[in-house]
Amino acid sequence: MISGRCRQLLVWWAIVAAAALAAGCFGGNGVDLAKLDVGSYSTLPRRVPNQPSPAEVTLLEGIRMADAVADTSQFDSPLLYAWQADPVADTASLVPVLGEAGKQVLDQHGWLAGYRASYADQPQRPDGSAPPVYVGLSIMLLRFPDEAAAAAAAVALEAANWKDLTRTVAVALPKHPDVNARYTPGSGALLVDAPIGPFVVHLMLEAPPTGIETLVGELDPVLEAERTLLKDFKPTPAMQMAPGDPDGLLARMVTTDPDRQTPVSKTFAVYGPTGALRDQPPSVRKDKLYRKWGVDRLAVSGDQHLYRTRDHQAALDMLGEFTAQRAGREQEIEADPKIPDERCFQSDNPAPGEPAFVCRVVVNNFYTAVRADTASSVKEKAAAQYALLATR
């Protein structure tokens, strides 16, 4: 049960302390937080690292750059399945994509950070491999110290992408004739390296090799979307540090040990409105529902995702949509009657490693889902999460 910790939580959240301490510990909707059963879960805000290592600084800027990497829902692409989305840890991690020659180009021109996302017209196989035939698009944004370094890196990458540049064919993009795509006849890949300010946009379109050159125009809307996003994106100055938890959302995600500091990674991060779009399931991406709901923040802590939406109704709509997507695969169980806007379920056949019980919760304009191995534990976890979000 929450006892003296309730007062500690409200003191920590000093903005609302005076109002909340008037008659006990109450959250929104008149819920008496002191009567919620949270079990072993903490209702104290968790500590988020404020002294990241150099490697974490690179990841933090890459996570920020997610807001400058277009999602296919932003240019009406039929590629609805997200295959990959993550910040680039270092140039060595890009060798499988750019090769050793590409890594050397990045190192020579002072690469600072990056983010990449890939999409396709069908899902990956259960083991993560690609299906035999598919159309895929990869978008990678690479940051350099300045425009000159980015321009030079783009030229060098265009050559480094190929074992034999003389066998490739350059084709100008129809609506961006200043940018060339390259392909090797008989291969199934079109590549573009375009400098935009201190960034290089590396695009790769994969498709069956027959007629690959006819798809060059498919890269025009991608490049246009990138140029539009980068007009408004301001990179963090090189001597500064990108904030790890700019709105305090990670601090308000439930845990059993709030003092344990989790290192920066793609699964412990906060994404902005464009970065959050990568989280969309295919049907949601097709209908552009995240934009409809006004999702402007996505905080990720392990397998838990916390969404900030336009308003309370949008958060309720999000809960309803994700519940509908699981229809026929889970059974509803009794939720905690003390918590409004909560629905709990037991999965009929959970994925490997996925806890069988889930509670979906809306608090104000936030939506999240928490998972646990038992019905009692998931309700305790949801209660603690409710307390953290209700006392902001």
C-alpha positions as CSV (number, residue, x, y, z in Angstrom):
1,M,0.0,0.0,0.0
2,I,1.1,3.6,-0.5
3,S,1.7,5.2,2.9
4,G,4.3,7.8,3.9
5,R,5.7,7.5,0.3
6,C,2.6,9.4,-0.9
7,R,3.8,12.5,0.9
8,Q,7.3,12.0,-0.5
9,L,6.0,11.8,-4.0
10,L,4.0,15.0,-3.7
11,V,7.0,16.9,-2.2
12,W,9.2,15.7,-5.1
13,W,6.6,17.0,-7.5
14,A,6.6,20.4,-5.9
15,I,4.5,22.1,-8.6
16,V,1.4,20.4,-7.3
17,A,2.3,19.8,-3.7
18,A,0.3,22.6,-2.2
19,A,-2.9,21.6,-3.8
20,A,-2.5,17.8,-3.4
21,L,-1.7,17.8,0.3
22,A,-4.9,19.5,1.3
23,A,-6.8,16.4,2.3
24,G,-4.6,13.4,2.0
25,C,-3.0,12.2,-1.2
26,F,-5.4,12.5,-4.1
27,G,-4.7,12.3,-7.8
28,G,-7.0,13.3,-10.7
29,N,-10.6,12.2,-10.7
30,G,-10.7,12.2,-6.9
31,V,-8.7,8.9,-6.6
32,D,-7.2,8.5,-3.1
33,L,-3.7,7.4,-4.0
34,A,-3.1,6.2,-0.5
35,K,-5.6,3.4,-0.9
36,L,-4.1,2.0,-4.1
37,D,-2.4,-1.4,-3.7
38,V,1.0,-1.0,-5.5
39,G,2.7,-4.1,-4.0
40,S,6.5,-3.9,-4.5
41,Y,6.3,-1.2,-7.2
42,S,7.6,2.3,-6.3
43,T,5.5,5.5,-6.6
44,L,8.6,7.6,-6.4
45,P,10.0,9.1,-9.6
46,R,13.0,7.1,-10.9
47,R,16.4,8.6,-11.3
48,V,17.5,9.3,-14.9
49,P,21.2,9.6,-15.7
50,N,22.3,13.2,-15.9
51,Q,26.0,12.5,-16.5
52,P,26.0,10.3,-19.6
53,S,29.2,8.8,-21.0
54,P,30.6,10.0,-24.4
55,A,28.9,6.9,-26.0
56,E,25.6,7.8,-24.4
57,V,25.9,11.4,-25.6
58,T,26.1,10.1,-29.2
59,L,23.1,7.9,-28.6
60,L,21.1,10.8,-27.1
61,E,21.7,13.0,-30.1
62,G,20.8,10.1,-32.4
63,I,17.5,9.7,-30.5
64,R,16.8,13.4,-31.0
65,M,17.5,12.9,-34.7
66,A,14.7,10.4,-34.9
67,D,12.5,13.5,-35.2
68,A,14.3,14.3,-38.5
69,V,13.9,10.9,-40.1
70,A,10.6,10.6,-42.0
71,D,8.1,7.9,-41.3
72,T,6.4,6.4,-44.4
73,S,3.0,7.6,-43.1
74,Q,4.3,11.1,-43.7
75,F,4.6,10.7,-47.5
76,D,1.7,8.2,-48.2
77,S,3.9,5.2,-48.9
78,P,2.5,1.7,-49.1
79,L,5.5,0.4,-47.1
80,L,3.6,0.0,-43.8
81,Y,5.8,-2.4,-41.9
82,A,8.6,-1.0,-39.8
83,W,11.6,-3.4,-39.8
84,Q,14.2,-1.3,-37.9
85,A,14.4,2.0,-36.0
86,D,17.3,2.9,-33.8
87,P,20.0,5.4,-33.1
88,V,23.5,4.7,-34.5
89,A,25.9,3.8,-31.7
90,D,29.1,4.2,-33.7
91,T,30.6,3.9,-37.2
92,A,31.6,0.3,-36.6
93,S,27.9,-0.6,-36.3
94,L,27.4,0.6,-39.9
95,V,29.9,-1.7,-41.5
96,P,27.1,-4.3,-42.5
97,V,25.3,-1.4,-44.2
98,L,28.1,0.8,-45.6
99,G,31.0,-1.5,-45.6
100,E,34.5,-0.9,-44.3
101,A,35.0,1.8,-47.0
102,G,31.9,3.6,-45.8
103,K,33.0,3.5,-42.2
104,Q,36.3,5.1,-43.2
105,V,34.4,7.9,-44.9
106,L,32.4,8.6,-41.8
107,D,35.5,8.5,-39.6
108,Q,37.5,10.8,-42.0
109,H,34.8,13.4,-42.1
110,G,34.0,13.6,-38.4
111,W,30.7,11.7,-38.1
112,L,28.9,12.8,-34.9
113,A,25.6,10.9,-34.6
114,G,22.9,9.2,-36.6
115,Y,19.5,7.5,-36.7
116,R,18.1,4.9,-39.1
117,A,14.8,3.4,-39.9
118,S,13.7,0.8,-42.5
119,Y,10.3,-0.2,-43.8
120,A,8.8,-2.7,-46.2
121,D,5.6,-3.8,-47.9
122,Q,5.3,-6.9,-45.7
123,P,6.5,-8.1,-42.3
124,Q,9.8,-9.8,-41.6
125,R,9.8,-13.5,-41.0
126,P,9.4,-14.7,-37.4
127,D,13.2,-15.1,-37.1
128,G,13.8,-11.5,-38.3
129,S,15.0,-12.4,-41.8
130,A,13.6,-10.8,-44.9
131,P,10.9,-12.6,-47.0
132,P,12.0,-13.9,-50.4
133,V,10.4,-11.0,-52.4
134,Y,9.7,-7.6,-50.9
135,V,10.0,-3.9,-51.5
136,G,11.9,-2.1,-48.8
137,L,13.1,1.4,-47.9
138,S,15.9,2.4,-45.6
139,I,16.4,6.0,-44.4
140,M,19.6,6.9,-42.5
141,L,20.4,10.3,-41.3
142,L,24.1,11.0,-40.5
143,R,25.4,14.2,-38.8
144,F,28.7,15.8,-39.4
145,P,30.5,18.9,-38.0
146,D,29.3,21.3,-40.7
147,E,27.9,21.6,-44.2
148,A,31.3,21.2,-45.9
149,A,32.1,18.0,-44.1
150,A,28.6,16.6,-44.9
151,A,28.9,17.5,-48.6
152,A,32.3,15.9,-48.9
153,A,31.1,12.8,-47.0
154,A,28.1,12.5,-49.4
155,V,30.4,12.5,-52.5
156,A,32.7,9.9,-50.9
157,L,29.9,7.7,-49.8
158,E,28.4,7.6,-53.3
159,A,31.7,6.0,-54.5
160,A,32.2,3.9,-51.4
161,N,28.8,2.2,-51.7
162,W,29.9,0.1,-54.6
163,K,32.7,-2.4,-55.2
164,D,33.0,-1.1,-58.8
165,L,31.6,2.3,-59.4
166,T,32.2,2.1,-63.1
167,R,29.5,-0.6,-63.4
168,T,26.8,1.5,-61.8
169,V,24.3,3.8,-63.5
170,A,23.5,7.2,-62.2
171,V,19.9,8.4,-62.6
172,A,18.7,11.9,-61.5
173,L,15.6,12.0,-59.3
174,P,12.7,13.3,-61.4
175,K,11.7,16.1,-59.0
176,H,15.2,16.6,-57.5
177,P,17.4,16.6,-60.6
178,D,20.4,17.8,-58.5
179,V,20.4,14.4,-56.7
180,N,21.4,11.1,-58.3
181,A,20.4,7.6,-57.4
182,R,22.7,4.8,-58.4
183,Y,22.2,1.2,-59.2
184,T,24.0,-1.7,-60.8
185,P,22.1,-3.3,-63.7
186,G,20.7,-6.7,-62.5
187,S,20.8,-5.7,-58.8
188,G,17.9,-4.9,-56.6
189,A,19.0,-1.7,-54.9
190,L,18.9,2.0,-55.6
191,L,21.1,4.2,-53.4
192,V,21.1,7.9,-52.7
193,D,23.5,10.0,-50.6
194,A,22.3,13.6,-50.4
195,P,23.8,16.3,-48.2
196,I,21.3,18.6,-46.4
197,G,23.1,21.2,-44.2
198,P,25.4,19.3,-41.8
199,F,23.6,16.0,-42.5
200,V,23.8,13.3,-45.1
201,V,20.6,11.5,-46.0
202,H,21.4,7.9,-47.1
203,L,18.5,6.2,-48.8
204,M,18.3,2.7,-50.1
205,L,15.3,1.3,-52.0
206,E,15.3,-2.5,-52.4
207,A,13.0,-4.3,-54.9
208,P,13.1,-7.2,-57.4
209,P,16.0,-6.3,-59.8
210,T,13.9,-6.3,-63.0
211,G,13.0,-2.6,-63.7
212,I,14.6,-1.3,-60.5
213,E,15.5,1.9,-62.5
214,T,11.8,2.6,-63.0
215,L,11.4,3.2,-59.2
216,V,13.7,6.2,-59.0
217,G,10.8,8.5,-58.6
218,E,9.7,6.7,-55.5
219,L,12.6,8.4,-53.7
220,D,11.4,11.9,-54.5
221,P,8.8,12.1,-51.7
222,V,11.2,10.6,-49.3
223,L,13.9,13.2,-50.0
224,E,11.3,16.0,-49.9
225,A,10.0,14.8,-46.5
226,E,13.6,14.8,-45.2
227,R,14.3,18.3,-46.4
228,T,11.0,19.5,-44.8
229,L,11.9,17.9,-41.4
230,L,15.4,19.2,-41.4
231,K,14.3,22.8,-42.0
232,D,12.9,22.7,-38.5
233,F,15.4,20.4,-36.8
234,K,18.1,22.1,-34.8
235,P,21.1,19.8,-33.9
236,T,22.4,20.0,-30.4
237,P,25.6,22.2,-30.4
238,A,28.7,19.9,-30.4
239,M,29.9,21.0,-27.0
240,Q,26.5,20.6,-25.4
241,M,24.5,17.5,-24.3
242,A,21.1,16.5,-25.5
243,P,18.6,16.1,-22.6
244,G,17.9,12.5,-21.8
245,D,14.5,13.1,-20.3
246,P,13.4,16.5,-21.4
247,D,9.8,16.3,-20.1
248,G,10.4,14.0,-17.1
249,L,8.4,11.2,-18.7
250,L,11.0,8.5,-18.1
251,A,11.2,9.5,-14.4
252,R,7.4,8.8,-14.2
253,M,7.5,5.3,-15.6
254,V,6.9,2.6,-13.1
255,T,9.7,0.5,-11.6
256,T,10.5,-1.5,-8.5
257,D,13.8,0.4,-7.9
258,P,13.7,4.1,-8.7
259,D,17.3,4.6,-7.6
260,R,18.7,2.3,-10.2
261,Q,19.9,4.3,-13.2
262,T,19.2,2.7,-16.6
263,P,21.8,3.4,-19.3
264,V,20.7,5.3,-22.4
265,S,19.5,3.0,-25.3
266,K,16.7,2.9,-27.9
267,T,14.7,1.1,-25.2
268,F,15.2,3.7,-22.5
269,A,14.6,6.9,-24.4
270,V,12.1,9.7,-25.2
271,Y,11.1,10.4,-28.8
272,G,9.3,13.4,-30.2
273,P,6.3,13.4,-32.6
274,T,8.1,12.1,-35.7
275,G,10.2,9.6,-33.8
276,A,7.1,8.3,-32.1
277,L,5.6,7.5,-35.6
278,R,8.0,4.5,-35.9
279,D,6.0,2.8,-33.1
280,Q,2.9,2.5,-35.2
281,P,1.5,-0.9,-36.1
282,P,0.8,-1.3,-39.9
283,S,-2.9,-0.6,-39.7
284,V,-2.4,2.4,-37.5
285,R,0.3,3.7,-39.8
286,K,-2.0,3.3,-42.8
287,D,-4.7,5.4,-41.1
288,K,-2.2,7.9,-39.6
289,L,-3.8,7.5,-36.2
290,Y,-0.8,8.9,-34.2
291,R,-1.2,12.2,-36.0
292,K,-5.0,12.1,-35.4
293,W,-4.4,11.4,-31.7
294,G,-1.7,14.1,-31.5
295,V,1.0,11.9,-30.1
296,D,3.8,14.3,-29.4
297,R,6.0,12.2,-27.0
298,L,6.8,8.5,-26.7
299,A,8.8,7.4,-23.7
300,V,10.2,3.9,-23.8
301,S,11.3,1.9,-20.8
302,G,12.0,-1.7,-21.7
303,D,8.8,-3.2,-23.0
304,Q,6.6,-0.4,-21.7
305,H,5.6,2.6,-23.9
306,L,4.1,5.8,-22.5
307,Y,2.4,8.1,-24.9
308,R,1.4,11.8,-24.5
309,T,-1.5,12.6,-26.7
310,R,-3.5,15.7,-27.6
311,D,-6.1,15.3,-24.9
312,H,-7.9,12.8,-22.6
313,Q,-10.2,11.7,-25.4
314,A,-7.3,11.0,-27.7
315,A,-5.7,8.8,-25.0
316,L,-9.0,6.9,-24.5
317,D,-9.2,6.4,-28.3
318,M,-5.7,5.0,-28.3
319,L,-6.6,2.6,-25.5
320,G,-9.6,1.5,-27.5
321,E,-7.7,1.0,-30.7
322,F,-4.9,-1.1,-29.2
323,T,-7.5,-3.2,-27.3
324,A,-9.4,-3.8,-30.6
325,Q,-6.1,-4.9,-32.3
326,R,-5.8,-7.7,-29.7
327,A,-9.4,-8.8,-30.0
328,G,-9.7,-12.6,-30.1
329,R,-6.2,-13.0,-28.7
330,E,-6.8,-12.0,-25.0
331,Q,-9.6,-12.2,-22.4
332,E,-10.6,-9.3,-20.3
333,I,-10.1,-9.7,-16.5
334,E,-11.4,-7.5,-13.7
335,A,-9.5,-4.2,-13.4
336,D,-8.9,-2.2,-10.2
337,P,-12.3,-0.5,-9.5
338,K,-10.4,2.4,-7.8
339,I,-8.7,3.3,-11.0
340,P,-10.7,5.0,-13.8
341,D,-10.0,4.4,-17.4
342,E,-8.2,1.1,-16.8
343,R,-8.8,-2.2,-18.6
344,C,-6.9,-5.4,-17.9
345,F,-6.5,-8.6,-19.9
346,Q,-4.9,-12.0,-20.0
347,S,-3.3,-13.1,-23.3
348,D,-4.4,-16.4,-24.8
349,N,-1.0,-17.1,-26.4
350,P,1.6,-14.5,-25.4
351,A,4.7,-14.1,-27.5
352,P,7.9,-15.7,-26.3
353,G,9.2,-13.7,-23.3
354,E,6.0,-11.6,-23.1
355,P,4.2,-11.6,-19.8
356,A,0.6,-12.9,-20.1
357,F,-1.2,-10.1,-18.2
358,V,-1.6,-6.5,-19.3
359,C,-3.4,-3.5,-18.0
360,R,-4.0,-0.5,-20.3
361,V,-4.4,2.8,-18.5
362,V,-5.3,6.4,-19.4
363,V,-4.4,9.2,-17.0
364,N,-5.2,12.7,-18.2
365,N,-3.7,12.8,-21.7
366,F,-1.3,9.9,-21.2
367,Y,-1.8,6.3,-22.4
368,T,0.3,3.3,-21.4
369,A,0.2,-0.4,-21.0
370,V,2.0,-2.4,-18.3
371,R,2.7,-6.1,-18.3
372,A,3.4,-8.7,-15.6
373,D,3.3,-12.4,-15.0
374,T,0.2,-12.5,-12.7
375,A,-3.1,-10.8,-12.5
376,S,-2.4,-9.4,-9.1
377,S,1.1,-8.1,-10.1
378,V,-0.1,-6.4,-13.2
379,K,-2.8,-4.5,-11.3
380,E,-0.3,-3.4,-8.6
381,K,2.0,-2.2,-11.4
382,A,-0.8,-0.3,-13.0
383,A,-1.8,1.3,-9.7
384,A,1.8,2.5,-9.2
385,Q,1.9,3.8,-12.7
386,Y,-1.4,5.6,-12.2
387,A,0.0,7.3,-9.0
388,L,3.1,8.5,-10.9
389,L,1.1,10.0,-13.7
390,A,-1.7,11.4,-11.6
391,T,0.6,13.5,-9.4
392,R,2.5,15.7,-11.9
